[in-house]
Amino acid sequence: MNAVVTGAASGIGRACAVRLARDGADVAVLDIDEAGLAETARQVEAASRRCLPVAVDLLDRSAIASAFERVRSELGRVSVLHNNAGGSQRRDIRTFRRSESDQWDYMLGLNLGQVADCTRCVVEDMIEARFGRIINTSSEMAFRTNFGMTDYSAAKAGLLGFTRSLANELARYQITVNAVCPGVTRTPLAEKAIADRLEETLAGIPVGRIGEPEEIAHAVSFFASPGASYVTGEYLLVTGGRTMH
């Protein structure tokens, strides 16, 4: 089994790449951070699986196509695609009234557009093989709101719509498409973002702590597994109960 994980240089993406390797997959890891990819590759190879690190700007459509061509050439056809890359961090938080079109273009491209571009690169092979697992990383922000993050919430909610619609199209080919929706998770960016409001954040999480990347990887592992062959068009919230409110 060959898997691709995007946004795999650290955090959730790295944990998922390592978990898929432990599940028996050879893994291609895509990110713009070459140094981070090298460490992810080291950890994947420590699980006795092949790893192909590919440095790529996922906002560059032609670069994405070239990256997936390399994956196909060096590893073979992709069975599992984990569209994990995305992000909400930015230098300034703006309300919708003060936001600008270029900010929206960037956020939608990063969290939704490149997911479609990456998926387009593998779907024909999956159809021919009549097998595939596509797993998208959405967010709890598709269900709840934070002030000044209208663009991010819209993108992550749109990703759920993409997931369900694509699942409907591909089900006849035995390809499943599902999404995992993390809550606050211990990644370098998230820890930096909540450093000055940690107590407030923890107070809003029923289990009383932030999540670990490996806990998101458990959900991804399930969706990629044979045990999830009858599960498609679904999403799994991994939020410590925060979305109960």
C-alpha positions as CSV (number, residue, x, y, z in Angstrom):
1,M,0.0,0.0,0.0
2,N,1.3,3.5,-0.9
3,A,0.1,6.6,0.9
4,V,0.6,10.3,0.5
5,V,0.3,12.7,3.4
6,T,0.4,16.5,2.7
7,G,1.5,19.0,5.3
8,A,3.7,16.3,6.8
9,A,6.7,18.2,8.0
10,S,5.4,18.4,11.6
11,G,2.5,18.1,13.9
12,I,-0.6,16.1,12.7
13,G,0.8,15.4,9.3
14,R,4.0,13.8,10.7
15,A,2.0,11.8,13.2
16,C,-0.3,10.5,10.5
17,A,2.6,9.6,8.1
18,V,4.3,7.6,10.9
19,R,1.1,5.9,11.8
20,L,0.3,4.9,8.2
21,A,3.8,3.5,8.0
22,R,3.3,1.5,11.1
23,D,0.1,0.2,9.5
24,G,2.1,-1.1,6.6
25,A,2.2,1.7,4.0
26,D,5.1,3.2,2.1
27,V,4.6,6.9,2.5
28,A,5.3,10.0,0.4
29,V,5.3,13.1,2.5
30,L,4.7,16.5,0.9
31,D,5.4,19.9,2.4
32,I,7.2,23.1,1.7
33,D,9.5,22.6,4.8
34,E,12.4,20.4,3.6
35,A,14.0,20.1,7.0
36,G,10.8,19.0,8.6
37,L,10.2,16.5,5.8
38,A,13.7,15.0,6.5
39,E,12.8,14.3,10.1
40,T,9.4,12.9,9.1
41,A,11.1,10.6,6.7
42,R,13.5,9.5,9.4
43,Q,10.6,8.5,11.6
44,V,8.8,6.7,8.8
45,E,11.9,4.7,7.9
46,A,12.3,3.8,11.6
47,A,9.0,2.0,11.2
48,S,10.7,-0.1,8.5
49,R,8.8,1.5,5.5
50,R,9.9,3.4,2.5
51,C,9.5,7.2,2.6
52,L,9.7,9.7,-0.2
53,P,9.9,13.3,1.0
54,V,8.9,15.8,-1.7
55,A,9.3,19.5,-1.0
56,V,6.5,21.3,-2.8
57,D,4.5,24.5,-2.6
58,L,0.9,23.3,-2.4
59,L,-0.4,26.6,-3.7
60,D,1.4,26.0,-7.0
61,R,-0.8,23.7,-9.2
62,S,2.0,22.8,-11.6
63,A,4.3,21.9,-8.7
64,I,1.6,19.6,-7.2
65,A,1.3,17.8,-10.5
66,S,5.0,17.3,-10.7
67,A,5.2,16.1,-7.2
68,F,2.5,13.4,-7.7
69,E,4.2,12.3,-11.0
70,R,7.4,11.8,-9.0
71,V,5.4,9.8,-6.3
72,R,3.9,7.6,-9.0
73,S,7.2,7.0,-10.6
74,E,9.2,6.2,-7.5
75,L,6.6,4.5,-5.2
76,G,3.8,3.5,-7.6
77,R,0.1,4.2,-7.6
78,V,-1.4,5.9,-4.5
79,S,-3.9,3.9,-2.5
80,V,-4.3,6.3,0.4
81,L,-4.3,10.1,0.1
82,H,-4.4,12.1,3.3
83,N,-5.1,15.8,2.4
84,N,-3.8,17.2,5.7
85,A,-2.2,20.5,4.6
86,G,-3.9,23.7,5.6
87,G,-3.8,26.3,8.3
88,S,-5.5,29.2,10.0
89,Q,-2.6,31.1,11.4
90,R,-2.0,34.6,10.1
91,R,-0.3,37.8,11.3
92,D,-3.6,39.6,11.8
93,I,-7.1,38.6,12.7
94,R,-9.7,40.5,10.7
95,T,-13.5,40.6,10.8
96,F,-15.2,39.9,7.6
97,R,-15.9,43.7,7.2
98,R,-12.2,44.4,7.3
99,S,-11.0,41.4,5.3
100,E,-9.8,41.7,1.8
101,S,-10.2,39.5,-1.3
102,D,-6.6,38.4,-1.4
103,Q,-6.8,37.1,2.2
104,W,-9.9,35.0,1.2
105,D,-8.2,33.7,-1.9
106,Y,-5.2,32.6,0.1
107,M,-7.3,30.9,2.8
108,L,-9.6,29.1,0.4
109,G,-6.7,28.1,-1.7
110,L,-4.7,26.7,1.2
111,N,-7.5,24.9,2.9
112,L,-9.7,23.8,0.0
113,G,-8.3,24.5,-3.5
114,Q,-5.1,22.5,-3.1
115,V,-7.1,19.6,-1.7
116,A,-9.0,19.4,-5.0
117,D,-5.7,19.7,-6.9
118,C,-4.0,16.9,-5.0
119,T,-7.1,14.6,-5.2
120,R,-7.3,15.1,-8.9
121,C,-3.8,13.7,-9.2
122,V,-4.7,10.3,-7.7
123,V,-8.4,9.7,-8.4
124,E,-8.1,8.2,-11.9
125,D,-5.6,5.6,-10.7
126,M,-7.9,4.8,-7.8
127,I,-10.9,4.4,-10.2
128,E,-8.9,2.1,-12.4
129,A,-7.8,0.0,-9.4
130,R,-11.3,0.1,-8.0
131,F,-9.9,0.9,-4.6
132,G,-8.9,4.0,-2.7
133,R,-9.0,5.9,0.6
134,I,-9.2,9.7,0.6
135,I,-9.0,11.3,4.0
136,N,-9.3,15.1,4.4
137,T,-8.4,17.1,7.4
138,S,-11.1,19.6,8.1
139,S,-11.4,21.3,11.5
140,E,-13.8,21.8,14.5
141,M,-14.0,25.3,13.0
142,A,-16.4,23.9,10.4
143,F,-18.8,23.6,13.3
144,R,-17.9,26.4,15.7
145,T,-16.7,30.0,15.4
146,N,-13.8,32.1,16.5
147,F,-13.9,35.8,16.1
148,G,-12.2,37.0,12.9
149,M,-11.9,33.6,11.3
150,T,-14.8,33.7,8.8
151,D,-12.6,32.7,5.9
152,Y,-11.0,29.7,7.6
153,S,-14.4,28.4,8.9
154,A,-15.9,28.8,5.4
155,A,-13.0,26.9,3.9
156,K,-13.1,24.0,6.4
157,A,-16.9,23.8,6.1
158,G,-16.5,23.7,2.3
159,L,-14.0,20.9,2.7
160,L,-16.8,18.8,4.3
161,G,-19.1,19.5,1.4
162,F,-16.3,18.4,-1.0
163,T,-15.8,15.3,1.1
164,R,-19.4,14.2,1.0
165,S,-20.0,15.1,-2.7
166,L,-16.8,13.3,-3.8
167,A,-17.7,10.3,-1.7
168,N,-21.0,10.1,-3.5
169,E,-19.3,10.2,-6.9
170,L,-16.6,7.6,-6.1
171,A,-18.5,5.1,-4.0
172,R,-19.3,3.0,-7.1
173,Y,-15.6,2.5,-7.6
174,Q,-15.0,1.2,-4.0
175,I,-13.2,4.5,-3.1
176,T,-14.1,6.0,0.3
177,V,-13.8,9.6,1.1
178,N,-14.0,10.8,4.7
179,A,-12.8,13.7,6.9
180,V,-11.3,14.1,10.3
181,C,-12.0,17.3,12.2
182,P,-9.4,18.0,14.9
183,G,-9.9,20.3,17.8
184,V,-7.0,22.2,19.5
185,T,-4.0,19.9,19.0
186,R,-0.5,20.1,20.3
187,T,1.3,21.3,17.1
188,P,4.0,24.1,17.0
189,L,1.6,26.6,15.4
190,A,-1.3,25.8,17.7
191,E,0.8,26.0,20.8
192,K,2.1,29.4,19.8
193,A,-1.4,30.6,18.9
194,I,-3.0,29.8,22.3
195,A,0.1,30.5,24.5
196,D,-1.5,33.7,25.9
197,R,-4.9,32.1,26.5
198,L,-4.2,28.6,27.5
199,E,-6.4,28.5,30.6
200,E,-9.3,29.9,28.7
201,T,-8.9,27.4,25.9
202,L,-8.6,24.4,28.4
203,A,-11.8,25.6,30.2
204,G,-13.7,25.1,26.9
205,I,-12.5,21.5,26.4
206,P,-14.5,19.0,28.4
207,V,-11.7,16.6,28.8
208,G,-9.5,19.4,30.2
209,R,-6.5,19.2,27.8
210,I,-5.5,19.7,24.3
211,G,-5.2,16.8,21.9
212,E,-2.0,15.1,20.7
213,P,-1.2,14.6,17.0
214,E,-1.2,10.9,17.5
215,E,-4.8,11.0,18.5
216,I,-5.7,12.5,15.2
217,A,-3.6,9.8,13.5
218,H,-5.8,7.1,15.2
219,A,-8.8,8.5,13.3
220,V,-6.9,8.7,10.0
221,S,-5.6,5.1,10.5
222,F,-9.2,3.9,10.9
223,F,-10.5,5.6,7.8
224,A,-7.6,4.1,5.8
225,S,-8.1,0.6,7.2
226,P,-10.0,-2.3,5.7
227,G,-12.4,-1.9,8.7
228,A,-13.7,1.3,7.3
229,S,-14.6,0.0,3.9
230,Y,-18.3,0.6,4.6
231,V,-17.8,4.1,5.8
232,T,-17.8,6.9,3.3
233,G,-18.9,10.5,3.2
234,E,-18.5,10.8,7.0
235,Y,-16.5,13.0,9.3
236,L,-15.1,12.3,12.8
237,L,-14.7,15.1,15.3
238,V,-11.6,14.6,17.5
239,T,-12.0,17.6,19.8
240,G,-12.1,16.5,23.4
241,G,-15.8,17.1,23.4
242,R,-15.5,20.8,22.6
243,T,-18.1,20.6,19.8
244,M,-20.8,19.3,22.2
245,H,-21.5,22.9,23.2
